[in-house]
Amino acid sequence: MKNFISYSHVQAGWVSTRLVPVLKAGGVEVLIDRDGFRSGRSIVGQMDATQDQTECQVICWSADYAGSDYCQHEWRHALVKDSDFQNGLIQFLRLDDSPLPAELNWNWSTTPLWIDLRHDEPGPWRMLLDGCGGRLGVTALAWIAARDEVLDNLQRFRSVNLVVLTENSGWRQLLDDVKERLPDLALVDLQNGRTVPREGLLGAMLQGLGLNPGRLTRPHDLPEFTYGLESPRHKVRIGLTRFDLVPHRGDYDMNLFGSLRFLIADNPLRPLALCIQSRAPFRDLLPPSNELSEIGCALVELR
């Protein structure tokens, strides 16, 4: 189900960092003006055309929203599809204490149920996801907290291990959202068959960073990889997803883990920060007594 987000641009930060990412993590298809509007065309016409493509409208009500002519037009246009609020096609979010529109309170039998997000509690977020046709196996607040912690560590070039403990937790969308904010983050999926041999994993990491992997062949693959990461002369961030496959990769030897340990950015002279996604702490997945397990890695649980 497509959902149109109607909001005041004063709340653009909240919409882009909390509302839209949570909806996408729950599998909700979102349409928003910043993604589709074009210059040189009527604003109102584009607003109407975008809303008309969607089944559900999410109205982010606030004092700023109530004071905007464009926003007033959007929520009134939304009423056309479900004027008596019988089909659940309009989700009204209350973001502050501003008075609700008097037009909606004239008939007690059809006044819609508002979703109160003023106090940022789990229940209203769950109601919003349900109303938009989404499903998330963790609370929205837990998802946001994990996303923020992963992002904060990577921004400071600290390695981090995202441990996913709940099914349907939206972890992939979490990392996609982090990458949207850190475009230089290279995400490498260990489920990709190319990464099965050691040389393939090293090549995928270099290519994900926009570097030319060349032909990585043993015994020169690890030195070439190390040189490739050091050559840009700036720190890099790499995400390794589905790290749980490591115990089944006989080609991932102690030399590989030792090289990664050498490159980890736990001091100003080393160029690499890792983001490891797994279903168990990454140290439990590594061969015993290897150097990579010794890195200072922040643990973030998504449950």
C-alpha positions as CSV (number, residue, x, y, z in Angstrom):
1,M,0.0,0.0,0.0
2,K,1.4,3.4,-1.0
3,N,1.4,6.1,1.6
4,F,1.7,9.8,1.0
5,I,3.4,11.8,3.8
6,S,1.9,15.3,4.2
7,Y,3.9,17.5,6.6
8,S,5.2,21.0,7.2
9,H,8.8,21.5,6.1
10,V,9.5,22.8,9.6
11,Q,9.2,19.1,10.6
12,A,11.3,17.9,7.7
13,G,14.1,16.7,10.0
14,W,11.8,14.6,12.1
15,V,10.1,13.2,9.0
16,S,13.3,12.3,7.3
17,T,15.2,10.9,10.3
18,R,12.3,9.1,12.2
19,L,9.0,8.9,10.4
20,V,10.0,7.8,6.9
21,P,12.8,5.4,8.0
22,V,10.5,3.6,10.5
23,L,7.8,3.2,7.8
24,K,10.3,1.9,5.3
25,A,11.7,-0.5,7.9
26,G,8.2,-1.9,8.3
27,G,7.9,-2.5,4.5
28,V,5.7,0.5,3.8
29,E,6.0,2.2,0.4
30,V,6.3,5.9,1.0
31,L,5.8,8.9,-1.4
32,I,7.0,12.2,-0.2
33,D,7.3,15.6,-2.0
34,R,11.1,15.8,-1.8
35,D,11.4,12.7,-3.9
36,G,9.2,13.5,-6.8
37,F,8.5,17.2,-7.2
38,R,10.0,19.0,-10.2
39,S,10.9,22.6,-10.7
40,G,9.0,24.7,-13.3
41,R,5.7,22.9,-12.5
42,S,2.7,23.8,-10.4
43,I,3.3,23.0,-6.8
44,V,-0.4,22.3,-6.0
45,G,-0.8,20.3,-9.2
46,Q,2.2,18.1,-8.3
47,M,0.9,17.7,-4.7
48,D,-2.5,16.5,-6.0
49,A,-1.0,14.2,-8.6
50,T,1.3,12.6,-6.0
51,Q,-1.5,12.1,-3.4
52,D,-3.8,10.6,-6.1
53,Q,-1.2,7.8,-6.7
54,T,-1.5,6.6,-3.1
55,E,-4.1,4.6,-1.1
56,C,-3.3,6.1,2.3
57,Q,-2.4,9.6,3.5
58,V,-0.3,10.3,6.6
59,I,-1.1,13.8,8.0
60,C,1.6,15.2,10.3
61,W,-0.5,17.7,12.3
62,S,1.3,20.5,14.1
63,A,1.0,24.3,14.6
64,D,3.3,24.8,11.6
65,Y,1.2,22.4,9.6
66,A,-2.0,24.2,10.5
67,G,-0.5,27.6,9.5
68,S,0.6,26.4,6.0
69,D,-1.7,27.0,3.1
70,Y,-0.1,24.1,1.2
71,C,-0.6,21.7,4.1
72,Q,-4.2,22.8,4.5
73,H,-4.7,22.0,0.8
74,E,-3.1,18.6,1.2
75,W,-5.2,17.3,4.1
76,R,-8.4,18.6,2.6
77,H,-7.5,16.9,-0.7
78,A,-6.9,13.7,1.3
79,L,-10.5,13.9,2.7
80,V,-11.8,13.3,-0.9
81,K,-10.9,9.6,-0.7
82,D,-12.3,8.9,2.8
83,S,-14.5,11.8,3.9
84,D,-16.4,9.9,6.6
85,F,-13.3,8.0,7.9
86,Q,-14.7,4.5,7.3
87,N,-11.9,3.0,5.3
88,G,-8.8,3.9,7.3
89,L,-7.2,5.7,4.4
90,I,-6.1,8.8,6.4
91,Q,-3.7,8.5,9.3
92,F,-3.7,11.7,11.4
93,L,-0.6,12.1,13.5
94,R,-0.6,14.6,16.4
95,L,3.0,16.1,16.9
96,D,2.3,18.9,19.3
97,D,-0.5,20.5,21.4
98,S,-1.9,22.7,18.6
99,P,-5.8,22.6,18.3
100,L,-7.1,20.0,16.0
101,P,-9.1,21.2,13.0
102,A,-12.6,22.1,13.9
103,E,-13.9,20.7,10.6
104,L,-13.2,17.2,11.8
105,N,-15.0,17.5,15.1
106,W,-18.5,18.5,13.9
107,N,-19.8,14.9,14.0
108,W,-18.8,12.8,16.9
109,S,-19.7,9.6,15.1
110,T,-17.2,10.1,12.2
111,T,-14.4,12.0,14.0
112,P,-11.2,9.9,13.3
113,L,-8.9,8.4,15.9
114,W,-5.7,10.4,16.1
115,I,-2.3,8.9,16.6
116,D,-0.7,10.8,19.4
117,L,3.1,11.0,18.8
118,R,3.7,13.9,21.2
119,H,5.3,11.7,23.8
120,D,7.2,9.2,21.6
121,E,5.7,6.0,23.0
122,P,5.8,2.6,21.4
123,G,2.0,2.1,21.2
124,P,1.2,5.0,18.8
125,W,4.1,4.0,16.5
126,R,2.7,0.5,16.3
127,M,-0.7,1.9,15.5
128,L,0.8,4.0,12.7
129,L,2.6,1.0,11.2
130,D,-0.6,-1.1,11.3
131,G,-2.6,1.7,9.7
132,C,-0.1,2.0,6.9
133,G,0.1,-1.7,6.3
134,G,3.5,-2.1,7.8
135,R,5.0,-4.8,10.1
136,L,8.1,-4.4,12.2
137,G,9.3,-7.1,14.6
138,V,10.8,-4.6,17.0
139,T,9.4,-1.4,18.4
140,A,9.9,1.7,16.4
141,L,11.8,3.3,19.2
142,A,14.2,0.3,19.5
143,W,14.8,0.5,15.8
144,I,15.6,4.2,15.9
145,A,17.8,3.8,18.9
146,A,19.8,1.0,17.2
147,R,20.1,3.0,14.0
148,D,21.3,6.1,15.9
149,E,23.9,4.1,17.8
150,V,25.3,2.4,14.7
151,L,25.4,5.8,12.9
152,D,27.1,7.5,15.8
153,N,29.9,4.9,16.0
154,L,30.5,5.0,12.3
155,Q,30.6,8.7,12.2
156,R,33.4,8.6,14.7
157,F,35.1,5.8,12.8
158,R,34.5,3.3,15.5
159,S,33.8,-0.3,14.5
160,V,30.4,-1.6,15.5
161,N,28.6,-5.0,15.6
162,L,24.9,-4.9,14.9
163,V,23.5,-8.1,16.5
164,V,20.0,-8.8,15.2
165,L,18.0,-10.9,17.7
166,T,14.5,-10.5,16.3
167,E,13.0,-11.7,13.0
168,N,11.6,-9.0,10.7
169,S,13.5,-6.4,12.5
170,G,14.2,-4.2,9.5
171,W,18.0,-4.5,9.9
172,R,18.6,-4.2,6.2
173,Q,16.6,-1.0,6.0
174,L,18.5,0.2,9.1
175,L,21.8,-0.2,7.3
176,D,20.4,1.3,4.1
177,D,19.3,4.3,6.1
178,V,22.8,4.6,7.7
179,K,24.3,4.4,4.2
180,E,22.0,7.2,3.0
181,R,23.5,9.4,5.7
182,L,27.1,8.1,5.2
183,P,27.3,7.5,1.4
184,D,30.9,6.4,1.6
185,L,29.9,3.3,3.6
186,A,30.5,0.2,1.5
187,L,28.0,-2.6,2.2
188,V,29.2,-6.1,1.3
189,D,26.8,-9.0,1.7
190,L,28.5,-12.3,2.5
191,Q,25.6,-14.2,1.0
192,N,26.8,-13.1,-2.4
193,G,28.6,-16.0,-3.9
194,R,31.4,-13.8,-5.1
195,T,32.5,-13.4,-1.5
196,V,33.0,-17.1,-0.8
197,P,36.8,-17.1,-1.7
198,R,39.0,-14.8,0.3
199,E,40.1,-12.9,-2.9
200,G,36.4,-12.4,-3.8
201,L,35.6,-10.8,-0.4
202,L,38.6,-8.5,-0.6
203,G,37.7,-7.5,-4.2
204,A,34.0,-6.8,-3.2
205,M,35.2,-4.6,-0.3
206,L,37.5,-2.5,-2.6
207,Q,34.9,-2.3,-5.3
208,G,32.3,-1.2,-2.8
209,L,34.6,1.7,-1.8
210,G,34.9,2.7,-5.5
211,L,38.4,1.4,-5.7
212,N,39.7,-0.7,-8.5
213,P,40.4,-4.2,-7.1
214,G,42.4,-5.3,-10.1
215,R,43.3,-9.0,-10.1
216,L,43.7,-10.2,-6.5
217,T,45.6,-13.5,-6.5
218,R,47.4,-15.2,-3.7
219,P,49.8,-14.7,-2.1
220,H,49.6,-11.0,-3.1
221,D,45.9,-10.5,-2.4
222,L,46.2,-9.3,1.2
223,P,49.1,-6.9,0.6
224,E,47.3,-5.5,-2.5
225,F,44.1,-5.1,-0.4
226,T,46.0,-3.3,2.4
227,Y,47.7,-1.0,-0.1
228,G,44.3,-0.3,-1.7
229,L,42.8,0.9,1.6
230,E,45.8,2.9,2.5
231,S,46.2,4.6,-0.8
232,P,43.3,7.1,-0.6
233,R,45.0,8.5,2.5
234,H,41.7,8.8,4.4
235,K,39.6,6.6,6.6
236,V,37.0,4.3,5.1
237,R,34.0,2.4,6.4
238,I,32.9,-1.1,5.3
239,G,29.8,-3.0,6.4
240,L,29.8,-6.8,6.3
241,T,26.3,-8.3,6.4
242,R,25.4,-11.8,7.3
243,F,28.6,-12.3,9.1
244,D,27.1,-15.5,10.5
245,L,28.4,-17.2,7.4
246,V,32.0,-16.8,8.4
247,P,32.3,-20.1,10.3
248,H,31.2,-21.9,7.0
249,R,33.9,-20.1,4.9
250,G,36.9,-22.3,5.1
251,D,38.7,-19.8,2.8
252,Y,38.6,-17.1,5.5
253,D,41.8,-17.8,7.3
254,M,43.8,-16.3,10.1
255,N,45.8,-14.2,7.6
256,L,42.6,-12.5,6.5
257,F,41.5,-11.7,10.0
258,G,44.9,-10.5,11.0
259,S,45.0,-8.1,8.0
260,L,41.6,-6.7,8.9
261,R,42.7,-6.3,12.5
262,F,45.8,-4.3,11.3
263,L,43.6,-2.0,9.3
264,I,40.9,-1.3,11.9
265,A,40.5,2.3,12.8
266,D,40.9,2.1,16.6
267,N,43.7,4.6,16.5
268,P,44.3,7.7,14.3
269,L,46.8,6.0,12.1
270,R,44.6,3.1,10.9
271,P,42.2,3.6,7.9
272,L,39.3,1.2,8.5
273,A,36.1,1.0,10.5
274,L,33.9,-2.1,10.2
275,C,30.2,-2.4,10.6
276,I,29.4,-6.1,11.2
277,Q,25.8,-7.4,11.0
278,S,25.2,-10.8,12.6
279,R,22.8,-12.8,14.6
280,A,25.3,-13.5,17.3
281,P,28.2,-11.4,18.6
282,F,30.9,-11.5,16.0
283,R,33.5,-12.7,18.4
284,D,31.5,-15.9,18.8
285,L,31.7,-16.5,15.1
286,L,35.4,-16.2,14.6
287,P,38.0,-18.9,14.9
288,P,39.4,-19.1,18.5
289,S,42.3,-16.9,19.4
290,N,42.4,-14.7,16.3
291,E,43.4,-11.1,16.2
292,L,40.1,-9.7,14.8
293,S,38.2,-10.7,18.0
294,E,40.5,-8.3,19.9
295,I,39.3,-5.1,18.2
296,G,37.4,-2.5,20.2
297,C,34.0,-3.0,18.7
298,A,30.8,-1.4,20.0
299,L,27.9,-3.9,20.4
300,V,24.5,-2.8,19.3
301,E,21.5,-5.2,19.8
302,L,18.4,-4.9,17.7
303,R,15.6,-6.7,19.6
